[in-house]
Structures are given as structure tokens and as C-alpha cells.
Amino acid sequence: GDGFEAPKVWWSPAISPAGMMIYSGKLWPQWRGDLFIGGLSSRSLVRVDVNGAEATKGDQFALGTRIREPEEGPDGSIYLLTDGRRGSDGKLVKLTPRR
């Protein structure tokens, strides 16, 4: 009655979302159109399965570090910008499928 629609997907405890991208690459064709969200407190990369107007929780890849920003590379790989641990530098990580 308030004019708002309930969220399609949520997490408890919160993942503390950071950056987000929509995947359109060729390396993981099964993930085209899905969302990838960087998780700060969850220290993970989170995939949300999008199918039209519906969205469901997909994979949550625990990486052990805070993920600031996921981006898609020109070859369809996924790049992640991570936070460093106390006093250390963050990293740029490239993800590709196992061969």
C-alpha cells in the first residue's frame, strides 16, 4: 500500500554490498545477465541470478578479503578490486574459468 515493491533478494546477515556489475561476457555463458556484487563484511563475490523481472540468490564465493568493485574485462573475465589488510595495499584480481 506504500507504493514500494519488496526486495527480490536480501541477505541476513548483510553482505555489505559495494560495487556491482551485470555480466555479459562469453567465458561463463550461463551467467549472462546475472549481477555480481562485491561484499565487504561477507568478504565474498556474490552472484544474483536474474531471469527477467525475477532475481534469486546465486553463488557466494568466499574470497577472504573485502571486495570493493567487480568489473568485466574485454575478454569476459571478471576483475575484482580488493581491500588490503590493515596497513597493506589492496589487489586487482583477475578471475577466469578453470580449464
C-alpha angles and dihedrals in degrees: 000000000000095000094249128113119225116250116270093217134020138164132221113219091035119249090213095231120224124170123001137199138181111232117230102157134120101233093078105025091173089064099051109133093016123126123241117200129189113231120212105181092026090053089216147106109246125204121203115199108225121196111172108298092346126090131184135177111273127177127337111203110201107215100169094236136078111268112215103175137005117200134175118240123221090258093052095259118135119239121200129198109209135192118244123236118259107315096354131106124259123240141232107227126192118209122201131165119270112256 
